[in-house]
Amino acid sequence: MNILVVEDHILLRIASEKLLKEMFPEASVKGFDSPSKALLFIQNRHVDFMLVDLEYNNQEDGISFVKKVKQKNNTIKCVAYTSHKITQVLKDIREAGFNSYLNKDVSEKEMLETIDAVMERPFDVFYESTSYLKQKKTIEEQASKYYSSDYEKLKSLTKTEKKALQLISQENTSSNDQLANKLGIQLNTMKKHLTNIYRKLNVKSKDGLMHFWNRTMND
């Protein structure tokens, strides 16, 4: 069995490799700090399982990586291992062909249980881990919340979301690329934050965000 850990945080990568080696002592476990390096390795080798981070310092994207891998060989089982707790991520990993989701703050026990469950199931089945179900429930609860006043809507935003709203409204930064650069985050993450902002403020465009900001700041 060939197993890959694709993670650019060296300590997490080493710890994950160690855990997988203990779990599958007969397997070959290799770690890569970027999807591009892992993709080169996969091209001429059989791989059974991958534990994949979603974001990297070199701007590569774990979701796009798994999409490419699954297009060539959809039997490779993949688990998303991420700190992301955003609604769109749960949708994206399922569409990309991941087989499960783990948040990086999970216990070793849950990690082992999830990987074991994924390996026991067919390659086209998505296993709803405890992490996945917990995050799904949190998202559903948040989505059901109705903020009646502008004050409540503004308070519901995270620090990053508030900064993005401020950049759009005060500095007229309309480009998602510019917003991502100014906030020091990746473009995909920026788009996911915008989705959350639109939902929380009940607006559908950047013009709507500007109107909301101006109305709120003038109250």
N, C-alpha and C positions, 0 to 999 in steps of 0.2 A: 504493500500500500504506500502511495506517495501523498504526502500532506504538505501544503504550503501555508505559511503565515505571512500575510502581506500587511505590514504595519511599519510606519516610519518612526514611531517612538521606540527607541532601542530597548528600554527596560521592559515595556509591555510585550515587545516582540520576543525577547529572550524568555520572559516568564511564560508566554503562551506556548513557545516551542517546547519548553521543559514540561509543561503540563500535558501536552499532546504526546510527547515521547513516553511519558509515564502511562498515559492512557492506552497508547498503541505501541508497545515495546518493539514489535516487529516491523513497524513502519519507518519509512525514511521521511524525516521532518526537516524542511528547509524554510528559512526566513528570508524575506526580501523587503527592502525599505521603500519600494515603489512598484506600482502596477506594471510599468513598462519593463522592469527587470524580470518580474514574475512572468509576464507574457512571453518574453524571449525564452525563458526556461520551459514554458508549457508547449511551445511550438513543436518541439521534437520529443516530448516525453508524455507518458501517461500520468495523469494526476487524478486522485480520487476525491480529495477534500481540500477546501481552502477556507481559512479564517481571514476575513478581509475588512480592513478599516475603510472608511468612506472618504476621508479627506487626507491630503498629504501636503507637506510644506512646498513641494515643487508644483503645486496647483493641479496635480493629477486627481482623478475622480474614481473612487472605487466602484460606483454604480455603473459608469460607462465601461470600466474594465470588465466587470462580470458580464455585462451584456455582450461584449466582444467574445469572451470566453465561451459563453453559453451558445452563441451562434455557431461556433466551430465544434463544440462538444457539450451538449446539454446534459450529459450524464455526470459531470463534475458537480459535486455537492458543495454549496457555498453558504457560509454563515456571516452575516454582517455583524461586525464588532465595532461599536461606535459610541460616542458620547452624545450624538444627536438625539434630541427628544422633540422633534418637529413633526407635525402631521404628515407633511408631504413625504418625509423619509420612509415612513411605513408603507406608503403606496408605491414609492419608487423602487424599493428593494423587491417587492413582490413582482412588479412589472419587469424588473431586470432579470429575474430568475433565481434570486436568492432562495435558500431553503429554510432560513430562520433568521432571527434578529436577537442580538445580545447587547445590552447596554454595558459600557465599560466599568460600571460600578457593581456588577453582579458578583455573587459569591462564586467561589471555585466549584461548589456543589452544583449550582444551577448551570454553570458553564459546561460541566461534565455531563449533566443530565440532558442538556440541549443537544450537544454534539452527538451523544449516544443515540438520542431519538432521531436525529437527522440521518445518521448512518444506517439505522434500522429501516427507514422508510424508503419508498421509491424516489428516484431522482427528480420527479416532477411534482413532489408533494411539499407544501410549505408547512413546517411545524410551528405552531403558535406557542412559543416559549412563554415562561412566566414574565420575562421582561417585555415581550411583545404585548401580552394581554394587559399587563399593568399600564403600559404606556398608551395602549389603545383606549383603555377605560378613562385615563386622565384626559386624553384628547377629547373624548366624547363628552366628558363632564364640562370641559372648558367650552366646547362648541355649543353646549346647551345654555350656557350663561348668557343672560341678556343684560347689557349695560345700558341703563335708561338715560343717564346724563353724560355730558361730555367729560365731566370730571372723572366719572367711573371708567369711561372708555380710555382716557389718558392714563389712569392709574393701572389699567390692565396690561399696558405695554411693558416689555422688558427694557433694560437699559439700552441694549443694542437697537431695539425697535424704536425707542424714543429718539436716539441719536440719528437714526435713518430718517425719521419723520422730520426732525429739525433740519437735516441737510437738504432734504427735498424742499422744505417750505421756506427756510431762511436764505439758503445759498443757491436755491433753484437748481440743485443737482438732479437732473432728470435721468441721466444715463445709469443703468444698473452697474456697468463696469466701473464708473467713477465712484458710485456709492460703495461698492465692494472695496475698492482701493482705499478710500478714505477711512473706512471702518476696519480695514486690515483683515477682511474675510474673503472667502472664495465667492465667485459669482453665483454658484448654485445655492450656497448658503444665503446669500443676499436675496435671491428670488424667493426662498422659503420664508425668510423674515417678512418680505413684502406681502406674501400670501396671508401670513398671520395678522399683519397690520390692517390689511383691507378687511379681514373678517372681524377683527375686534372693533374697528372704528365704523364698520358698516358703510364703507365707501368702495368704489370700483375703479378708481383711477388716481394718478398722481395729482391731477388737478383737484380731485376731491380731498386728497390729503392736505393740500395747501389751503383749501377753504376751511377744512376742519381746524388746522393750526391757527389760522388767522382769527377764526371765530373764537377759539378757546383762549388765545393769548389776549384778545381784546375784552374778554368778559371780566 
